[in-house]
C-alpha cells in the first residue's frame, strides 16, 4: 500500500490595472504584443518600478490565510531562458517572500475538516504566452509582466480529492477578497501539481514530479490519478528509479495522461540573486493595519448563515462555495423569505435548470426567484405550480411572476366552499373507497387528496384539501 504526497503551487494573476513593474495595461484579449513597453520587453536600460497595489493585495491574501506578513522582503532574479520571457530572467521572491507561513482549512462532505499548511506566497511577474500552430510558433508578450501571487502549499494533501478541495477553497477566497477574477480559462488562476508516493508508514519524501500549468479542477483530478498510478506501477515493476525522475510533466486531456516536458530544475539551476534594480520591499505597520481589513470570507459567511438562518452546515457550504452564489442567495433573502426555502430553490431548482450555464448568466434573477418562493409561502401557488412558473420564466424572463401565475391559471384556491364542492364530487364518485377508508384503511386518504388535486388542476391548497377531507370523512 502506498501513500500519496501532493503539494501545490498556485499562480494567481492579480487584477491590478497595470503590470507589476511598469505601467502597461493588464487587460485580457487585446491584439498580440500591444500592451508592451521597454520594461516588460526586457530592453536594455529599462528599469522596473514596483506596483504598490499588488503589494496591498498580497497583504490581503496573507491576512486571509492567517499568514505572517514579512515587513521586509526581497526581489530576486530567477534566471531561465524561454521565448516568452524577454528579460531572460523572472523577477520573483526567493529567500524572503512577502507572505510567510499560513494555513487553509478544507471541508469534507461528511462535515470533517483538515488544515493544509501554506509555506509562502510571493510576488513575481508573469511570462508571456507561446502560441503553437503546427510547425510555427508565435510569442504574445501582452501577459509578460502581469503581477502574480504564487501560493505554495506544504505537501500535506494525500489525495486528488483533497487537492481539488484546497484549490476550490483558495479560488473562493481569492474571489471573495476581490484581488483577482481567478478566471481559469484565461489563466488567471492556474496550478503546478507536485506528486510523489511512498510506502505507507514511511516518512521519507521520494522523487516528485511536477505537472505544469493546470487550469481545470477536473483535469487536475485526472492528472493526479494518472500520475499516482504511473508511479505505483513503476515501483511495483522495480523500475521506480529509472521511470520516476525529478521532472516537469504536461497533462494531455485528450489522452488522459501526463508526459515528460523537461528535467525539473533545482533552486541552484536558477541562479537566484537579489535584483540590483529593486530595493527591498518595506511594508509599514500602517499598511498592514489598512489592508488586513478584509471582506467576510467563505468560512465566516457560512457560520453566519447557519446561525442567522438556520441552514444546515452542508447547505451553507454549497451557498458560500462561490462569490456569485453567495451574492445571489443574500439578494434573495432581502425579499424576506425563508432561508431554507431559498436554498432549495436556488441550489436544486434554478441550478438544476441552468446546468452548465453560469449563475451570472441566469435569465431568472435573485429578486424574481425570491418572489416565486414568496408566492409559495403566502399560499398563492403550490410548490408544483411554482416549478411551472420558473420554467416559463426561464424561457421568457421579462415577465412578472404574478402575471405568469395569472396567465397559466396557477393561483391556488383556498376558499373552503370551492374546495368542499370538489371534495364532495370526488367522494361521491368513489363510494367504495370511502367505505374502505371508514373501515380502517387510512392510507386511502392520500388517494382522495390526489383525486381532489387532480380535479382542481392543482389549484387547490393542499393543506386545505387535507383538512377538509378529514372533516368530510370523519
DRENPA-857312 format. One record per residue (C-alpha): x, y, z. Coordinates in steps of 0.02 Angstrom, whole numbers, plus 32768, in hexadecimal, padded with zeros to 4 digits. Example, Ala and Ser with C-alpha at 12.3 -4.5 7.8 and 13.67 -1.06 7.14 Angstrom:
@x 8267 y 7F1F z 8186 .
@x 82AC y 7FCB z 8165 .
This chain:
@x 8000 y 8000 z 8000 .
@x 803C y 80AE z 7FD4 .
@x 801E y 815C z 8017 .
@x 800B y 81EE z 7F9E .
@x 8066 y 8291 z 7FC2 .
@x 8026 y 832D z 7F6A .
@x 8060 y 83E1 z 7F72 .
@x 801A y 846E z 7F09 .
@x 8061 y 850E z 7EC0 .
@x 7FD2 y 8581 z 7E8F .
@x 7FED y 8619 z 7E21 .
@x 7F6A y 86A1 z 7E39 .
@x 7F6C y 8732 z 7DBF .
@x 7F43 y 87CF z 7E23 .
@x 7EC1 y 8844 z 7DD9 .
@x 7F29 y 88E1 z 7DDC .
@x 7F0F y 895A z 7D4B .
@x 7FC9 y 895A z 7D20 .
@x 8056 y 88DB z 7D21 .
@x 80C6 y 88B5 z 7DB5 .
@x 815C y 891E z 7D81 .
@x 811A y 8993 z 7CFA .
@x 807E y 89F6 z 7CCB .
@x 8043 y 8985 z 7C3C .
@x 7F8D y 894B z 7C46 .
@x 7F64 y 889B z 7C7F .
@x 7EC2 y 8889 z 7C1B .
@x 7EA0 y 87DE z 7BCF .
@x 7E79 y 87BD z 7B18 .
@x 7ED3 y 8852 z 7AC9 .
@x 7F2A y 8846 z 7A21 .
@x 7FCF y 87E6 z 7A3B .
@x 8067 y 884A z 7A72 .
@x 800B y 88EF z 7A89 .
@x 800F y 88FF z 7B48 .
@x 80CD y 8907 z 7B4E .
@x 8157 y 8984 z 7B74 .
@x 8216 y 8983 z 7B84 .
@x 820A y 8941 z 7C38 .
@x 819B y 88A9 z 7C19 .
@x 81F6 y 8889 z 7B74 .
@x 8299 y 887F z 7BD4 .
@x 82F0 y 8905 z 7B6D .
@x 839A y 8944 z 7BAA .
@x 8392 y 89D7 z 7C21 .
@x 82DA y 89C2 z 7C52 .
@x 82C4 y 89BD z 7D0E .
@x 8238 y 896A z 7D74 .
@x 81CB y 89CC z 7DEF .
@x 8161 y 8965 z 7E68 .
@x 80A3 y 8971 z 7E5D .
@x 806B y 899A z 7F10 .
@x 7FB9 y 895A z 7EEE .
@x 7FFF y 88AA z 7ED6 .
@x 8050 y 88B8 z 7F82 .
@x 7FAB y 88EC z 7FD0 .
@x 7F55 y 8854 z 7F85 .
@x 7FDF y 87E2 z 7FC5 .
@x 7FC1 y 8823 z 8075 .
@x 7F07 y 87FD z 8063 .
@x 7F29 y 874A z 802E .
@x 7FA7 y 8732 z 80B9 .
@x 7F25 y 876D z 8137 .
@x 7EA3 y 86F5 z 80F0 .
@x 7F1D y 8662 z 8101 .
@x 7F4D y 8694 z 81B3 .
@x 7FFE y 86A9 z 8176 .
@x 8091 y 870C z 81B4 .
@x 80A9 y 87AB z 814D .
@x 8164 y 87CA z 8139 .
@x 817C y 8885 z 814C .
@x 8220 y 887A z 80ED .
@x 822B y 880A z 8054 .
@x 82A2 y 8800 z 7FC1 .
@x 828D y 87EF z 7F05 .
@x 8301 y 8777 z 7EAB .
@x 832C y 874F z 7DF9 .
@x 82FF y 869D z 7DCA .
@x 8362 y 8675 z 7D2F .
@x 831E y 8606 z 7CA6 .
@x 830B y 8618 z 7BEB .
@x 8269 y 85FF z 7B8B .
@x 8220 y 865E z 7AF6 .
@x 8195 y 86A8 z 7B61 .
@x 820C y 86F2 z 7BE2 .
@x 825D y 8787 z 7B8C .
@x 82D4 y 87B8 z 7C1A .
@x 8320 y 870B z 7C25 .
@x 82F1 y 870E z 7CDD .
@x 8255 y 871E z 7D46 .
@x 824A y 879A z 7DD6 .
@x 820B y 8734 z 7E69 .
@x 8225 y 871F z 7F23 .
@x 8291 y 8692 z 7F65 .
@x 82E2 y 86A1 z 8011 .
@x 8262 y 8715 z 8060 .
@x 81B2 y 8719 z 8015 .
@x 8131 y 879E z 803D .
@x 80BD y 8719 z 808C .
@x 8102 y 8694 z 8100 .
@x 80BA y 85FA z 8156 .
@x 7FFE y 85EA z 815A .
@x 7F71 y 856C z 814A .
@x 7ED2 y 8541 z 80ED .
@x 7E46 y 84D3 z 8130 .
@x 7DEC y 845D z 80B7 .
@x 7D3F y 8415 z 80D7 .
@x 7D08 y 8363 z 80B0 .
@x 7C55 y 8330 z 8087 .
@x 7C45 y 82D0 z 812B .
@x 7C62 y 8372 z 818C .
@x 7D16 y 834F z 81BE .
@x 7DA4 y 83C7 z 8198 .
@x 7E5F y 83C5 z 8178 .
@x 7EDE y 8450 z 8187 .
@x 7F58 y 8460 z 80F6 .
@x 7FF7 y 84C1 z 8118 .
@x 8026 y 8552 z 80A7 .
@x 80E2 y 8566 z 8097 .
@x 80E5 y 8612 z 8047 .
@x 809A y 8688 z 7FC9 .
@x 810E y 86F4 z 7F63 .
@x 80FE y 877A z 7EDE .
@x 8146 y 8761 z 7E31 .
@x 8129 y 879A z 7D7F .
@x 80D9 y 8724 z 7D02 .
@x 8128 y 86EB z 7C5F .
@x 80D7 y 8703 z 7BB5 .
@x 807B y 867E z 7B54 .
@x 80B7 y 8607 z 7ACD .
@x 8036 y 85E0 z 7A47 .
@x 805A y 8545 z 79DF .
@x 800A y 852A z 7935 .
@x 804E y 8490 z 78E0 .
@x 8105 y 84A9 z 78B9 .
@x 80FC y 8564 z 78E1 .
@x 8102 y 85B3 z 798D .
@x 80D6 y 8667 z 79BC .
@x 80FA y 86C7 z 7A5B .
@x 807C y 8742 z 7AA6 .
@x 80CD y 87AE z 7B2D .
@x 802F y 8808 z 7B65 .
@x 802D y 879B z 7C02 .
@x 80E8 y 87B3 z 7C24 .
@x 80FA y 8817 z 7CC4 .
@x 8049 y 8800 z 7D08 .
@x 804D y 87EE z 7DC6 .
@x 8040 y 8740 z 7E10 .
@x 8032 y 8700 z 7EC0 .
@x 8079 y 8651 z 7EC9 .
@x 802E y 85F3 z 7F5D .
@x 8093 y 855B z 7F8E .
@x 8046 y 84D6 z 7FFD .
@x 8099 y 845B z 8070 .
@x 8096 y 83A7 z 802E .
@x 8001 y 8383 z 809F .
@x 7F81 y 833F z 8024 .
@x 7F6A y 8284 z 8015 .
@x 7EF0 y 8271 z 7F85 .
@x 7EB2 y 82C5 z 7EE7 .
@x 7E11 y 82EE z 7F43 .
@x 7E70 y 834D z 7FCB .
@x 7ED3 y 83AB z 7F46 .
@x 7E34 y 83E1 z 7EEB .
@x 7DE0 y 8414 z 7F8F .
@x 7E78 y 847E z 7FB9 .
@x 7E77 y 84D0 z 7F0E .
@x 7DBD y 84F3 z 7F11 .
@x 7DCB y 8540 z 7FBF .
@x 7E5F y 85AC z 7F8B .
@x 7E05 y 85DE z 7EEA .
@x 7D6E y 8611 z 7F52 .
@x 7DD8 y 8677 z 7FCC .
@x 7E2E y 86D4 z 7F3F .
@x 7D85 y 8700 z 7EF2 .
@x 7D3C y 8736 z 7F9A .
@x 7DD2 y 87A8 z 7FB7 .
@x 7DBB y 87F4 z 7F0A .
@x 7E76 y 87EC z 7EE4 .
@x 7E61 y 8786 z 7E44 .
@x 7DD8 y 8750 z 7DCE .
@x 7E28 y 86A1 z 7DDF .
@x 7DEA y 8675 z 7D30 .
@x 7E35 y 85CA z 7D12 .
@x 7E10 y 85CA z 7C57 .
@x 7E75 y 866B z 7C42 .
@x 7F03 y 862C z 7CB0 .
@x 7EE3 y 86A3 z 7D41 .
@x 7EE0 y 860F z 7DB9 .
@x 7F50 y 857E z 7D8A .
@x 7FAE y 84FA z 7DE7 .
@x 804C y 848F z 7DE5 .
@x 802D y 83E8 z 7E3B .
@x 80BC y 838C z 7E92 .
@x 809B y 82D2 z 7EA8 .
@x 80FE y 8248 z 7EFB .
@x 80D9 y 81A4 z 7F52 .
@x 8123 y 813F z 7FE2 .
@x 80FC y 809C z 803A .
@x 807D y 80B4 z 80C5 .
@x 80D4 y 80CF z 816A .
@x 8170 y 8116 z 8117 .
@x 819C y 81CA z 8142 .
@x 8219 y 81E8 z 80B8 .
@x 81ED y 825B z 8027 .
@x 8215 y 8209 z 7F81 .
@x 822B y 8251 z 7ED2 .
@x 81A1 y 82C8 z 7EA2 .
@x 8162 y 82F2 z 7DF4 .
@x 8118 y 839C z 7DCD .
@x 8080 y 83A4 z 7D5A .
@x 8088 y 8452 z 7D0F .
@x 8006 y 84D9 z 7CEB .
@x 7F62 y 8484 z 7D18 .
@x 7EC7 y 84F2 z 7D0D .
@x 7E35 y 8479 z 7D23 .
@x 7DFD y 8424 z 7DC4 .
@x 7DC2 y 838D z 7D60 .
@x 7E66 y 837B z 7D02 .
@x 7ECC y 8393 z 7DA1 .
@x 7E6F y 8301 z 7DF0 .
@x 7E8B y 8295 z 7D56 .
@x 7F43 y 82C6 z 7D48 .
@x 7F66 y 8299 z 7DFE .
@x 7F0D y 81F1 z 7DEB .
@x 7F73 y 81C6 z 7D51 .
@x 8018 y 81FE z 7D9C .
@x 7FFC y 81A0 z 7E3F .
@x 7FD2 y 8102 z 7DDF .
@x 806D y 8118 z 7D6F .
@x 80E0 y 8129 z 7E05 .
@x 8092 y 8095 z 7E63 .
@x 80A3 y 8026 z 7DC9 .
@x 815A y 8059 z 7DB6 .
@x 817B y 8030 z 7E6E .
@x 8125 y 7F87 z 7E64 .
@x 8180 y 7F5D z 7DC1 .
@x 8228 y 7F84 z 7E10 .
@x 824F y 8014 z 7D99 .
@x 8221 y 80A5 z 7E0D .
@x 82CC y 80F8 z 7E0A .
@x 82D6 y 80EE z 7D4D .
@x 8223 y 8123 z 7D26 .
@x 8200 y 81A3 z 7DAF .
@x 827C y 8231 z 7DA5 .
@x 8272 y 82E6 z 7DDE .
@x 8224 y 8337 z 7D46 .
@x 819C y 83A9 z 7D06 .
@x 810C y 8350 z 7CAF .
@x 8077 y 838A z 7C49 .
@x 7FC7 y 8341 z 7C4E .
@x 7F75 y 830F z 7BAA .
@x 7EB9 y 831E z 7BCA .
@x 7E8C y 82C0 z 7B2A .
@x 7EF4 y 8227 z 7B57 .
@x 7EDC y 823E z 7C12 .
@x 7F96 y 8228 z 7C35 .
@x 802E y 828B z 7C6B .
@x 80CD y 828F z 7C05 .
@x 817C y 82D1 z 7C21 .
@x 819F y 8387 z 7BF4 .
@x 824C y 83AA z 7C3B .
@x 82BD y 8383 z 7CCD .
@x 8289 y 83DF z 7D6C .
@x 8305 y 8463 z 7DA2 .
@x 833D y 847B z 7E56 .
@x 8351 y 8527 z 7EA4 .
@x 840B y 8527 z 7E7A .
@x 83E4 y 8513 z 7DC1 .
@x 8384 y 85B7 z 7DC2 .
@x 841A y 8616 z 7E07 .
@x 83B1 y 8684 z 7E79 .
@x 83FE y 8729 z 7EAF .
@x 83B2 y 87CC z 7EF1 .
@x 8372 y 883A z 7E65 .
@x 83EA y 88CF z 7E61 .
@x 8364 y 8942 z 7E19 .
@x 82E7 y 892B z 7EA8 .
@x 82FC y 895E z 7F5D .
@x 82B7 y 88EC z 7FE6 .
@x 81FB y 88F6 z 7FF9 .
@x 81CE y 8949 z 809F .
@x 811D y 8933 z 80E1 .
@x 80EE y 89AD z 816A .
@x 807E y 898D z 8200 .
@x 8002 y 8A08 z 81B5 .
@x 7FF9 y 89A3 z 8113 .
@x 7FD9 y 8902 z 8173 .
@x 7F52 y 8955 z 81DC .
@x 7EFC y 899C z 8141 .
@x 7F02 y 8906 z 80CE .
@x 7EE4 y 887F z 8150 .
@x 7E30 y 88BE z 815C .
@x 7DEC y 883E z 80E3 .
@x 7D3A y 8810 z 80AD .
@x 7CD8 y 8781 z 80FB .
@x 7D26 y 86DD z 80BF .
@x 7CCC y 863A z 8093 .
@x 7CE3 y 85E8 z 813E .
@x 7CA4 y 8681 z 819C .
@x 7C11 y 8696 z 8126 .
@x 7BE5 y 85DD z 8139 .
@x 7BE5 y 85EB z 81F6 .
@x 7B77 y 8687 z 81EE .
@x 7AF8 y 8636 z 8179 .
@x 7AEB y 859E z 81EA .
@x 7ACF y 8608 z 8285 .
@x 7A5E y 868C z 8239 .
@x 79F2 y 8627 z 81C2 .
@x 79FC y 8578 z 820C .
@x 7A4D y 852B z 8172 .
@x 7A9E y 8480 z 8179 .
@x 7B5C y 8483 z 8177 .
@x 7B62 y 842D z 80CE .
@x 7AE3 y 84A4 z 8080 .
@x 7B43 y 853A z 80C1 .
@x 7BE4 y 84F1 z 8078 .
@x 7B92 y 84E0 z 7FCE .
@x 7B4E y 8592 z 7FD4 .
@x 7BF5 y 85DF z 8007 .
@x 7C5E y 8576 z 7F8F .
@x 7C5A y 8602 z 7F0F .
@x 7C4A y 86BD z 7F1F .
@x 7BC2 y 86C4 z 7E99 .
@x 7B58 y 8643 z 7EF4 .
@x 7B6B y 869B z 7F9C .
@x 7B3A y 8743 z 7F51 .
@x 7AA3 y 86F6 z 7EF7 .
@x 7A69 y 869F z 7F96 .
@x 7A79 y 873B z 8002 .
@x 7A1C y 87A1 z 7F7F .
@x 798E y 8722 z 7F8C .
@x 798A y 8734 z 8049 .
@x 7971 y 87F0 z 8037 .
@x 78BF y 87C4 z 7FFF .
@x 7899 y 877D z 80AD .
@x 7887 y 86C6 z 8080 .
@x 78BA y 8629 z 80DE .
@x 7974 y 8602 z 80D3 .
@x 7951 y 8548 z 80C2 .
@x 78D7 y 8564 z 8032 .
@x 7953 y 85DA z 7FE0 .
@x 79D9 y 8553 z 7FE5 .
@x 7967 y 84D2 z 7F94 .
@x 792A y 8542 z 7F08 .
@x 79D8 y 8584 z 7EE3 .
@x 7A41 y 84E6 z 7EEE .
@x 79C2 y 8464 z 7EB3 .
@x 7943 y 84BA z 7E44 .
@x 79A2 y 854A z 7DF2 .
@x 7A4F y 84FA z 7DE7 .
@x 79FE y 8459 z 7DA9 .
@x 79B1 y 84B8 z 7D19 .
@x 7A4F y 851D z 7CF5 .
@x 7ABB y 8481 z 7CE1 .
@x 7B68 y 84BA z 7CAA .
@x 7B30 y 856F z 7C93 .
@x 7B7E y 85E8 z 7D0F .
@x 7B0F y 8634 z 7D94 .
@x 7B4A y 86DD z 7D53 .
@x 7AF0 y 86B6 z 7CAF .
@x 7A4F y 8679 z 7D00 .
@x 79B4 y 86BF z 7CA8 .
@x 795A y 86BC z 7D51 .
@x 79A5 y 8737 z 7DCD .
@x 79A9 y 872D z 7E8B .
@x 7913 y 879E z 7EAD .
@x 78A8 y 873E z 7E2F .
@x 78D4 y 8695 z 7E7A .
@x 78B3 y 86DA z 7F28 .
@x 7807 y 8716 z 7EEF .
@x 77DD y 8666 z 7EB4 .
@x 780E y 8623 z 7F60 .
@x 77A8 y 86AC z 7FB3 .
@x 770E y 8678 z 7F50 .
@x 7723 y 85C7 z 7F92 .
@x 7736 y 8606 z 8044 .
@x 769B y 8675 z 803B .
@x 7637 y 85E4 z 7FF0 .
@x 7618 y 863D z 7F4B .
@x 765C y 85A6 z 7EEC .
@x 7691 y 84F4 z 7F15 .
@x 7743 y 84B5 z 7F08 .
@x 7715 y 8455 z 7E6B .
@x 76C9 y 84EF z 7E1C .
@x 7764 y 8553 z 7E4C .
@x 77CE y 84DF z 7DE1 .
@x 775E y 8505 z 7D4C .
@x 7773 y 85BF z 7D6D .
@x 7830 y 85AB z 7D74 .
@x 7831 y 8546 z 7CD2 .
@x 77CE y 85D0 z 7C7B .
@x 7842 y 8658 z 7CBC .
@x 78DD y 85F8 z 7C84 .
@x 7897 y 8606 z 7BD3 .
@x 784C y 86B5 z 7BE2 .
@x 78A7 y 8710 z 7C70 .
@x 785F y 87BE z 7C4F .
@x 77B6 y 878D z 7C99 .
@x 777D y 87B2 z 7D4B .
@x 7763 y 871E z 7DBF .
@x 76AF y 874C z 7DE9 .
@x 7686 y 8765 z 7D32 .
@x 76C6 y 86B7 z 7D0A .
@x 765D y 866D z 7D97 .
@x 75C2 y 86C0 z 7D50 .
@x 75EC y 8692 z 7C9C .
@x 7604 y 85D9 z 7CC6 .
@x 756F y 85D4 z 7D3C .
@x 75D9 y 8594 z 7DCC .
@x 7594 y 85FD z 7E59 .
@x 7570 y 858D z 7EEC .
@x 74BB y 857A z 7F27 .
@x 74AB y 8588 z 7FE4 .
@x 73EF y 85AC z 7FED .
@x 739E y 8525 z 8058 .
@x 72FD y 8523 z 7FF4 .
@x 7352 y 850B z 7F4B .
@x 73C2 y 8480 z 7F8D .
@x 7334 y 8428 z 7FE8 .
@x 72CF y 8425 z 7F46 .
@x 735F y 83C9 z 7EF0 .
@x 7376 y 8354 z 7F85 .
@x 72BE y 8326 z 7F85 .
@x 72C6 y 82F8 z 7ECC .
@x 7361 y 828C z 7EEA .
@x 7313 y 8231 z 7F7D .
@x 726F y 8216 z 7F1F .
@x 72D0 y 81C7 z 7E8F .
@x 732F y 8151 z 7F03 .
@x 72B0 y 8111 z 7F81 .
@x 7304 y 8066 z 7F8A .
@x 73A9 y 80B3 z 7FBF .
@x 7351 y 8125 z 803B .
@x 7309 y 8087 z 808D .
@x 73B6 y 8037 z 8092 .
@x 7401 y 80D4 z 80E0 .
@x 737C y 80D8 z 8167 .
@x 739B y 801F z 8186 .
@x 744D y 804A z 81B8 .
@x 74B0 y 8058 z 8116 .
@x 74FE y 8101 z 8144 .
@x 757C y 80FF z 80B5 .
@x 74EF y 8127 z 803C .
@x 74F5 y 81DB z 8078 .
@x 7587 y 81F6 z 8000 .
@x 751A y 81B5 z 7F72 .
@x 7490 y 8231 z 7F9A .
@x 750E y 82C0 z 7FA6 .
@x 7557 y 8291 z 7EFD .
@x 74AB y 8286 z 7EAB .
@x 7478 y 832E z 7EF4 .
@x 7518 y 8382 z 7EBA .
@x 7500 y 8335 z 7E0E .
@x 744D y 8371 z 7E02 .
@x 7484 y 8421 z 7E34 .
@x 7511 y 841A z 7DB3 .
@x 758C y 8436 z 7E3F .
@x 753F y 84DA z 7E74 .
@x 74FB y 84A1 z 7F1C .
@x 7560 y 84C7 z 7FB8 .
@x 75A5 y 841B z 7FEC .
@x 759F y 8445 z 80A5 .
@x 74E9 y 847A z 8096 .
@x 74C1 y 83DD z 8032 .
@x 7507 y 836E z 80BC .
@x 74AC y 83CE z 8143 .
@x 7403 y 83CD z 80EB .
@x 7410 y 8317 z 80B5 .
@x 742D y 82E0 z 8167 .
@x 7392 y 8342 z 819A .
@x 7326 y 82F3 z 8111 .
@x 7365 y 8243 z 8132 .
@x 7353 y 824F z 81EF .
